[in-house]
Amino acid sequence: MGVPVKFVGVGEGMDDLMPFEPKSFSEALLS
């Protein structure tokens, strides 16, 4: 799609959006 990811949702509300950080996201997936 060519659209960069800017935020990732960590919950269900608008307050649960966090800036997307590729390194920390991939480390959390693999831990």
N, C-alpha and C positions, 0 to 999 in steps of 0.2 A: 504494500500500500504506500510505502514511502513516507509515512507519518511518524515522527519521532514520539516516543513515550516520554511524557513530562511528569506525570503523577501516577501513583499506584494506590489503589484502595486497600486499606487494611481492616476495614469494618464496613458497616452499613450506612453510616451517616456522612454528611459533607465534611464534618470535622475529622473524618478518618482518612482523608487524602493526604499522602505524603509525597514529597519530591522523589522521583524515581532516580535511584543511584544504582547503575548496572552492577558494579562490583559487589556492593553489600547485598543486593538482591540475589545474585548468583551464589554468594557465600552462604546465605541463609537457606537457599534451596538444597545445597550440598551438605549442610551440617546436620 
